[in-house]
């Protein structure tokens, strides 16, 4: 799942930042052991209110897009069959013109569906980014309250760590702060403009 990969990277970057913060020139700081905690970001996202809302919105919009595509594709196929049935009644020139017009409509349809699919994926990425932004301070808070210095994602832990898992507390706080995020298709140009504005 893409969202898991992105959030896992976020946690890894957070862990690295916290770890680097421990590196001090003094001998006493270097001797301080790391206090490690673990979070299962995939479980937090999938079980959270906002994660379920994002997934539900995305699936609903993907189904609508698929239905729209099927409707247009069926219409194009019907027109192609009609043209095939009429070919004996048309002059070569008229047949060529109608065939080219049908090809153009099909190409435009494919491009339109590709653009809409990309816009929906970008909308999902933007929604996931908002969830990640809400998670960052929660990670920091829970880690600080528990006296931790490093946070790892469950996906990078090979064995053990059940007693170090703070996922339940992270999930509780995320549910309290963020119930939903709108999944709205966005073009690459719109996304770039938003990112530029946010800088």
N, C-alpha and C positions, 0 to 999 in steps of 0.2 A: 504494500500500500504506500503510495507516494507520501501521504501525510505522515505516516510513521517514519519514513526515511528522513523527511525534513525536520520533524520534531526530534528525532534521534540525534541528528546533527546539531540541533539547537542545544540539546542536553550535553552532548560531547563538548561543544564550544564553551558552554557554561562551566563544565567540569574543568576544562583546560584553564579557563580564566581564573577560577577559584584556586586551582593548583598553582598557577603562576603567582597568584597573590601571596602564596605561602613562602615563596623563595625570597628570603631576606639576606642581607649581607652578614647579619649577626649569627654567631654560632648557635645560640639558644633557639632561634627561630628555625634553623635548619634541622635541629634535632627534634622538633615537634612533629609527632606522627600525624598523618592525615586521618581525618574522621570521615569515613565514606558512607554515603547513603545511596539507595537505588530507587528509581522510579520506572514504572512500566507505562511509557507514554502512549503506546498503542491501546492498552486497556483504559487508561484515563480518557483518551479521545473517544473511543467507541462507547464507553459507558456514560460519558458526561451528557448532560442535556444539550449542550451546544453541539457536541460531536454528532449526536443522533439527529439533531435538527439539520445540520449541514448535510449529512448523508441523505436524509429524507428529501430535502429540497433538490439536491443534485440528481437523485434517482428520478424524481417526478419530472424534472425538466428534461432529463435525458430521454425518458419515455415519450414525452410530448414531441421532442425533436425527431425521434425515431418514427413516430406516427406521421408526422408532417412529411418526412422523407419518403415513407412508404406511399402516402397518398399521391405525392407528386410523381414518384417513380411509376406507380400504377397508371397514372394519366399519360405519362410519356410512352409507356409500353402499349397502351390502347391506341394512341395516335400513330405509333409505328406500325401496328397491325393494320390500322385503317389505311395507312399509306400503302402498305404492301398489297392490300386488297384492291386498291384503286389504281395500281400502277398500270394496268392494261388500258385504263380509260384516260390516262394523262399523257400529254406529249413528253418527250424526253426532257425538254427544257423545264416544263412545269414540275415534273417529277424531281429533277435535280434541285430546283429551288426549294421545294417542300422538304426534301431530304436534308438540305443544308440548314434550313430553318429549324428542323427537328434536332439536328446535331448541335446547333447553337444553344437551343433551349436546354438540352441535356448537359452541355458543358457548363452553362450558367448555373444549373441546378446543382451540379457536383461542387462547383466553387462556393456556392451559397451554403451548402451543407457543411463543407469543410470550414468555412469562416465561422458558422454558428457553433460547430463542435469545438473549435479552438476557443471561441469566446466563452463557452460554458466551462471548459477546462481552466481557463484563466480566472474565471469567476470563482471556481472552486479553490484555486490556489490563493486567491485574495482572501477568501473566507478563512482558509486554514491559517494564513499569516496573521489574521486578527486573533485567532485562538492561541497561536503561539505567543503573540504579544501579551495576551492575558496570562499565559502560563509563566513567563519569565519572572515577574515579581513574586508569584506564588512559590516557585522553586526557591528563590532567594530567601523568602520569609521562613518557609518550613525548615530549610537547611540551617538558617541562623538560629531559629528557636530550638532546634535539636542539637546545636553545637557542632554541626557538620562543616566540613571544609571542601569536600568534593562530592559531586552528584553524577552518577552514571546511569545510563539507560539500561533497562533489563536486557535488551538485545545484545549488549556487549559483555554481559556477565555469563560466564561459562557454567558455573555451579555455585550453589549456596546463596546466601544473602537475603533469605526470607525475613529474618529479623531486622534487616536494614531497610526494608521496603517502605517508602513513604507515599506510595501511590494513593492509598485511601484518603489520606489527609489532603493531598493535592487535588484529588477528585472532588472532595467535599467543598473545598474553597473555590474551585472553578465553577461548580454548580451554583454557589452562592453569588458569584460575581458576573457570570455570563450564561444566560439561558439560550440565546439564539444569536446567530449572525446571518445576515441575508446572503444567499448565494445568487448573485446577479451576473449574467453574462457580461463580459467586458472585452473590448477590442484591445489588441496590443498597443495601439496608439493612446487609448484612454488610460490604460494601466501605466504606460510610460509617463504620461502627463501627471497622473496621481503621485507616482513615485518622485518625480521631479519636484512637485509642489511640497511633498512631505520632507524633502531634504533641507 
